[in-house]
Amino acid sequence: MENQIQDLIQKTPYKVHLFVKDPKTEQFLFSHQLEESFSSASIIKVPILLAVLAYTEKHNISLHSALTITPADWVDFSVISEQRLTQSTVYELLVWMIITSDNTATNVLIDVVGMDFLNDYFRQIGLQETLLQRKMMDVERLAMGIDNFTSARDMAHLFTRIYQQDLLASPYNELVIEILSRQRVHEGLKRYLVDDVKLAHKTGGLDTVDHDAGIVYSSSFDYLIGVFITNVTDNDLARQLIGRLSKVVYDYMMGQREEQQ
């Protein structure tokens, strides 16, 4: 596995940050460029999901309470905007934020809990490089060099905690995995997997980055994988690379299972 991954990394013109991790032992099975921070794109919506649920727990807010959405909130890449919705429940916003990477839903939730709460929560749960500095589709701040950041190590840590279900109260821990498992965007990690694999994950992409990270559940060996591509000039080629790396890891893991049987 390691040689195949190294070969793919060496052949690409893009920069690759990658982890493969056993969430039970917390051992890294493979890692590359773990520490360096990079533009998070929409993968930052995963810690936002956790933070909003922690906020609702803290303030005793029902997930079925309705939030007001104004036309000024509507931004691109949003089923909320497509439907011209003027209200939605917290639960609906959380689901859309993850499964279709809805930007309006994300921005409304950021306004509800506040950036300070979000960044404080990220620190509290052990994310060292993850920082929210702008809302989704805020191209003006992005043009000024103000972006959102994370690292492969942070995402490995986050998905370990999600897998171990120790960050929130029991129903919310299970809800996080359930929502991530309903992901509708499968152009990366699942791209070349023939088997019907359960994957609780989140993608993220901008013109120069493509990410996909999550939990792969199998009958005998669960594992975490995150592939983060930066310096991208062709997004589809970057997603193909994520798919190839994912397939190498999956084939290796399934081979290990067969050897143990």
Beta strands, then each sheet from edge to edge (+ up, - down):
strand 1: 15-22
strand 2: 27-32
strand 3: 37-39
strand 4: 66-68
strand 5: 87-89
strand 6: 149-151
strand 7: 198-206
strand 8: 209-217
strand 9: 223-230
sheet 1: 2+ 1- 9+ 8- 7+
sheet 2: 3+ 6-
sheet 3: 4+ 5-
end
